[in-house]
Amino acid sequence: MAKQTKITIETDSLLILRGRNSNCAWCPQCAAEAEMVALDNVGVISNLDQAAVEEWLSSGELHRSKSANGSTVICLNSLLAHLQNIKSG
C-alpha cells in the first residue's frame, strides 16, 4: 500500500489602505515614528467591538497617545503585534 502525505498550507494577508489623512507620529513606547490610528477607527481595522479595544488598552499592550487635536490615537505597530500574538497564541 502506498503512503499518503497530506500538506496543509495556511496563509494570512493584511491590507492597509492609507488615505490623505494618514497620521505618522512618534510613539513613545516604540521609541519610533509609527502610523497612528484614531481610536474610533480601531474597530474597523481589527473587527473588534469597543469593549475589547478598551480591554486591550487597559492591559497596556496597545500604545495610546494624544494627537495634536487632542483625540486619542493608537500605534498601528502595537495593534498589529497584538493581533499577531492572539493568532499565534
N, C-alpha and C positions, 0 to 999 in steps of 0.2 A: 504494500500500500504506500502511495506517495505521501510525503509530508506536505502540509499546507502551512503557509505563513500568512498571517493577516497583518497588514500595515495600516495604521490609522494616522492620518495627518490632520493636525488641528492648526488652524490659522486664526489670527486676530488682526483686525485692521483698525486704524484710527484715522479719522478725517477731521482736521482742524481748519475751519474757514476763518480767515481774518478779513475783517472789513476795514473801512476807513477809520473806524473808531477804535482800532486795536490799541491797547494800552500797555506799553512796556514801562516798567518801573523797577526800582531797586527793592529787592526782597531782603529784609534784614536777616531772616532765618536762613535763607540760602546763601547769603552774602554774595549775591549776584543779581544782575539785571534779569528780569523774568517777565513773561507775559502775565498780565493780571486780568482776572475775570470778575466782573461785577457780581456781588453776592446773589443778586436777583437772577443771574444767568447760569449759575452753577447747576441748577436742576435741569436745565436744557442740555447741558453738556453731559451730565452724568446719569440722567433719568432718575435722580433721587428726589424724594419729597423734602420739603423744608425742614422737617423734624430730623431726618437723617443727616442733612447738611449741618444742622446745629449741633448734633451729637459729635460729628467729626471735628467741628470747630472747637468744641469743649474738650475733646481729647488732646488737642494740641498738634494733631497730625497734619492739619491744614494750616498753611501760613496765611494769616489775615493781616491786612493793614488798611490804612485810610488813603483814599485818592485825594487829589488836590481839591476836589469839590466837596470832600467830607464823606463821601459814600464808602461803604466797606467793599474791599476787593480781596480776592483770593488768588494766591500764587498758583498759576496753572501747573507748574512743575510739581508742587506738593499734591495737588489734586490728582494728577496723572499717576504719581508714585503711589498714592494711597489706593487708587483704583487697581493698579497692578498688583499691589500686595494682597488685596482682597481676592483677586482672581487666582493668584498662585498659592494662597494660604488656605 
